């Protein structure tokens, strides 16, 4: 479907899932159960929303697994006033390529994409990414698992999304290799930790401040 995007300047793409039981964080759910995994995903969504809101960057949320051609009000309610649309068919690379293409076609000059798995994400990472795109072609936010939590571009580069073993430790290295092969100037953000498994969740919880652990739903991470 066609996304309704702002026509100029910076734009943030957010890849997310509809938060429904049994449809999110499958690897985590295998260890802690689907209800607990869904609760964790709601925490991660709240962190992501806060970062977006505080950054002030215009954003579009691209939802996976929506029931129809466009997200229903219920499916998009997590995102308040942020525009939501449906991810297109294909593997992750094809879906990201389509989302970037839509943003650039609408006139955006600097575009970045994030997911919703990174509890350390802050508004400062988003604003830094767009600032770096002023004089770099590609900005990447490395994740500790070998992937990336953010990728920013100044023009479409579908080559960066092809021939990748998604959800493996080679994604960041392969993307960097492609960018260098294309002669693109690359900048890196600070490395952050994703939450995909029980071990990842334990690492996150261990890093939380003691007072945060005592507050239900608290999500502040020690930097």
C-alpha positions in Angstrom: 0.0 0.0 0.0 1.1 3.6 -0.4 2.3 5.2 2.8 1.4 8.9 3.6 4.8 10.4 4.4 6.0 14.0 4.9 7.5 15.4 1.8 10.8 16.8 2.9 13.6 16.6 5.4 14.2 13.8 7.9 12.0 10.7 8.2 12.2 7.8 10.6 10.8 4.3 9.6 9.8 2.1 12.5 9.4 -1.7 11.8 7.1 -3.2 14.5 4.7 -6.0 15.0 1.1 -5.8 16.2 1.4 -6.6 19.9 -0.7 -9.7 20.1 -0.3 -12.9 22.1 1.7 -15.5 20.2 2.7 -13.0 17.5 5.7 -11.3 19.0 9.2 -12.2 20.4 9.0 -15.9 19.5 12.5 -16.8 20.6 11.9 -15.1 23.9 8.5 -16.7 24.3 10.1 -20.1 23.9 11.9 -19.5 27.2 9.5 -17.4 29.3 6.1 -18.1 27.7 3.9 -16.0 25.4 2.2 -13.8 28.0 5.5 -12.8 29.5 7.1 -12.2 26.1 4.2 -10.0 25.1 4.6 -7.9 28.3 8.3 -7.5 27.5 7.4 -6.4 24.0 5.0 -3.8 25.4 8.0 -2.4 27.4 10.1 -2.3 24.3 7.4 -0.5 22.4 7.1 2.1 25.1 10.9 2.7 25.1 10.8 3.1 21.3 7.9 5.5 21.4 9.6 7.7 24.0 12.7 7.9 21.9 10.8 8.9 18.8 8.7 11.5 20.7 11.6 13.1 22.4 13.6 13.2 19.2 10.9 15.1 17.4 11.7 13.3 14.1 8.7 12.7 11.8 8.0 8.9 11.7 6.0 6.2 10.1 5.4 2.9 11.7 5.4 -0.1 9.3 3.5 -3.0 11.0 4.0 -6.6 10.2 1.2 -9.1 10.5 -1.7 -6.7 10.3 -4.9 -8.4 9.4 -5.8 -6.4 6.3 -4.4 -4.0 3.7 -4.2 -1.2 6.2 -3.8 -1.5 10.0 -7.0 -1.2 12.0 -7.4 1.3 14.8 -6.9 -1.5 17.3 -3.7 -2.7 15.6 -2.2 0.8 15.5 -3.3 2.1 18.9 0.1 1.6 20.4 1.4 4.5 18.2 -1.0 7.2 19.1 -0.7 10.0 16.4 2.2 8.4 14.5 1.2 7.3 11.0 1.0 3.5 10.6 0.9 1.4 7.5 1.5 -2.3 6.6 4.8 -3.8 5.7 4.9 -5.3 2.2 5.4 -8.9 1.3 8.9 -10.5 1.1 11.8 -11.1 3.4 13.1 -8.4 5.7 15.4 -7.0 3.1 12.6 -6.6 0.6 10.3 -5.0 3.2 13.0 -2.5 4.3 13.8 -1.7 0.6 10.1 -0.9 0.0 9.8 1.3 3.1 12.9 3.3 2.2 11.7 3.7 -1.4 8.4 5.1 -0.2 10.0 7.7 2.1 12.4 8.9 -0.6 9.7 8.9 -3.3 7.7 11.2 -0.9 10.6 13.6 -0.9 12.5 12.8 2.3 16.2 13.7 2.1 17.5 11.7 5.1 15.8 8.4 6.1 16.6 6.0 8.9 15.0 2.7 10.0 14.8 1.2 13.4 13.1 -1.8 15.0 11.6 -2.2 18.4 14.0 -4.6 20.1 16.5 -2.2 21.6 15.9 -1.1 25.3 18.9 1.2 25.2 17.6 3.3 22.3 17.3 7.0 23.2 16.3 10.1 21.3 20.0 11.1 21.2 20.8 8.1 19.0 18.1 9.2 16.5 19.2 12.8 16.4 22.8 11.8 16.2 22.0 9.5 13.2 20.3 12.2 11.3 23.1 14.7 12.1 25.7 12.2 10.7 23.7 11.8 7.5 24.6 15.4 6.7 28.0 14.3 5.6 27.8 10.5 5.5 26.0 8.3 3.0 25.2 5.5 5.4 24.8 5.5 9.2 24.6 2.2 11.2 23.8 1.5 14.8 25.6 -1.8 15.6 23.9 -4.3 17.9 25.9 -6.6 20.1 24.4 -9.6 18.4 26.1 -8.8 15.1 23.1 -7.0 13.5 22.1 -3.4 13.6 19.4 -1.4 15.4 19.4 1.5 13.0 20.3 2.1 9.4 20.2 5.6 7.9 20.6 6.6 4.2 20.6 9.8 2.1 19.5 8.0 -1.0 18.1 4.5 -1.8 20.7 1.7 -1.7 18.7 -1.5 -2.2 22.0 -3.4 -2.5 22.4 -3.1 1.2 19.4 -5.2 1.8 20.1 -8.1 -0.6 21.8 -11.4 0.0 21.7 -11.1 3.8 21.2 -13.9 6.3 18.8 -11.9 8.5 18.8 -12.5 12.2 22.3 -13.8 12.2 25.6 -12.4 13.5 26.8 -11.6 9.9 24.3 -8.9 9.1 26.3 -5.9 10.2 29.6 -7.0 8.7 27.9 -7.9 5.4 26.2 -4.6 5.3 29.4 -2.7 6.0 31.2 -4.7 3.3 28.5 -3.8 0.8 28.6 -0.1 1.7 32.4 0.0 1.4 32.2 -1.9 -1.9 29.8 0.8 -3.2 32.2 3.5 -2.1 29.8 5.0 0.5 30.9 7.1 3.5 29.8 5.2 6.6 29.4 6.4 10.2 28.7 4.2 13.2 26.6 5.0 16.3 27.3 3.5 19.7 26.7 -0.2 20.0 23.5 -1.2 21.8 22.0 -4.4 23.0 18.9 -6.1 21.5 16.4 -8.2 23.4 15.5 -11.4 21.4 16.3 -14.3 23.8 16.1 -15.2 27.5 19.8 -14.4 27.8 19.3 -11.0 26.3 16.4 -10.3 28.7 18.6 -11.3 31.7 21.3 -8.9 30.4 18.8 -6.0 30.2 17.3 -6.7 33.6 20.8 -6.9 35.2 21.6 -3.4 33.8 18.5 -1.7 35.2 18.9 0.5 38.2 17.7 -1.0 41.4 14.9 1.7 41.8 13.7 0.9 38.3 13.3 -2.8 39.1 11.0 -1.9 41.9 8.7 0.1 39.7 6.3 -1.9 37.5 6.8 -1.1 33.9 9.9 1.0 34.5 12.3 0.9 31.6 15.3 3.2 32.3 18.6 1.6 31.5 21.9 2.4 33.1 24.2 4.0 30.6 
